[in-house]
Amino acid sequence: MPPVGVGANLALLDGAELAQAVIDHSTIDEALDAYESVMLPRATDNAKTAQQMLATLRPDTDSDDAAFPDSLWPANPLPDARPDHTN
């Protein structure tokens, strides 16, 4: 998955749910079937979100639409956070 803010959280959730499925079922095949019945739909939803994010950040090259249109950025540069020191 591209970095859209859910990768590490999904990995932790997947690991926890897989472990629980192994504990709750008598065979690995049963555990995997139970785990995948929950994980695959969630992964599909997150993959669609990631695909939309990539399409937003990387528009096709034939488009004149910028990934970050000027309306999203201030017209003037941000002020320098460091104050000028005068002696």
Secondary structure, DSSP 8 states (H G I E B T S, - for coil): --SSS-HHHHHHHHHHHHHHHHHHSSSHHHHHHHHHHHHHHHHHHHHHHHHHHHHHHS--TT----SS-GGGS-SS----SS-----
